[in-house]
């Protein structure tokens, strides 16, 4: 089992755009339903920091989406 954690900050004027992109990822994940993937996204209290966590049993399917 592999884990990938990505943490990043966006400029305050780009938060809404990033949230739209995150929603698009979840929509595609719902449509594709890659087997063995668990994925979560959190926006931290500062409002500009995002953390994505992916746990996958085989090869990471996220780069192909």
C-alpha positions, 0 to 999 in steps of 0.5 A, a space after each residue: 500500500 502506498 501513500 501520497 500526501 501533497 500540501 500546498 498553498 494558493 493565493 487568496 484570489 485563487 482559492 475558488 478556482 482551486 476548489 473548482 478543480 478539486 471538485 472536478 477531480 472528485 467528479 472524475 473519480 466518481 465516474 471512473 471509480 479506480 479500484 483500490 484508491 482512497 482519496 481525501 482533500 482538506 482545506 486548512 483553517 487558514 483558507 489557502 492551504 490544501 492537503 490531498 491524501 491518496 492511498 492506493 494498493 497498486 499503481 497510482 491512478 491519479 496522474 492518468 486522470 
